[in-house]
């Protein structure tokens, strides 16, 4: 079972269209599973009809997914962007700033880091370094 984390807390997963692996992309794909080692610049050109991109985080210490999210947003991708895997509550604000809309975690991580820990970082726009400098 997976848990979806949004700014409102833990939510049930409402995506029902499934996901297609990046290597199996066809013209009718609506949701894409992207590995952490994907080239974001190449990927951005292939997302015209894709409504959801799910980026894998194989380890909490692997930040390549943040780069993928930021690059896709800079290239104009406006669909849903989901981080999946080993993302910690402490990384939630960074995930949102990078462009992710939501984070998908497994039930074991949700039990170790309950909803309150994620909610403490939900006000991600107010607690960044640049905002503190601006006062």
Buried (B, 14 or more C-beta within 10 A) or exposed (E): EEBBBBBEBBEEEEBEEEBBEBEEBEEEBBBBBBBBEBEBEEBBEEBEEBBBBBBBBBEEEBBBBBEBBBBBBEEEBEBBBBBBBBBBBEBBBBBBBBBBBBBBBEEEBBEEBEBEBBBEBBEBEEEBEEEEEEE
